Amino acid sequence: MVNTGGRPARLNLDRILDEAREIVAADGVEKLSMRRLAARLDSTPTALYHYVRDKDELLAELIASADLHIDAAALPEGGTERLVALCERMHRLFVAHRWAIPVLATGVAVNARGAWLTNEILTALTERGLTPSEAFLAHETLWYFTAGHALLAHRHRRHDAAAPPHYTSAPQARGLAMIEELAPVSGDLARDYSFTTGLRHLLDGTLPRERGA
């Protein structure tokens, strides 16, 4: 937050990250620059370089500050349920830290703490029978689905959850058999849909069948 008067607060990494997070959340990662950040901190870019080498390291520190680590002991030991639990955690983190999604989308290198969850998901995918290359592609799909759902979650909360999708009542939908058939029940179906519902659909179509299933 910009200082409105008096002696500037002492500069430290936590203050730098707090201010950078505000910029990214309000204006997007592309509007974050060392010069703008320094101005908001009543400091200079040179002073910031005592804490981070450059913008990429600043972004990596931002991701690490979101605390993406979870207690592995609290997760199911293996199988599809472990993947579901990991992805649900990633979704909750993204909903709580939506600013982190465009930061991660830049491809910035993250430190080991920030990469922990990704490594756990990749490991779980290979343990479920995918090759490392297949696991990489599956993780990309899961990431984009999770990030997209999290970005839209706040929008859905602002609208009436009982309202059916707009096309079900639009005049243009008349004569479109499937839409007309679903229109009366679309509100109930939408209420029953959740992130985990969609996640299980993705996993069902991606993973080999578990033995005994």
Buried (B, 14 or more C-beta within 10 A) or exposed (E): EEEEEEEEEEBEBEBBBBBBBBBBBEEEBEEBEBEBBBEBBBBEEEBBBEBBEEBEBBBBBBBBBBEBBBEEEEBEEEBBEBBBBBBBBBBBBBBEBBBBBBBBEEEBEBEEBBBBBBEBBBBBBBEBEBEEEBBEEBBEEBBEBBBEBBBEBEEEEEEEEEEBBEEBEEEEBEEBEEBEEBBEEBBEEBEEEEBEEBBBEBBEEBBEEEEEE
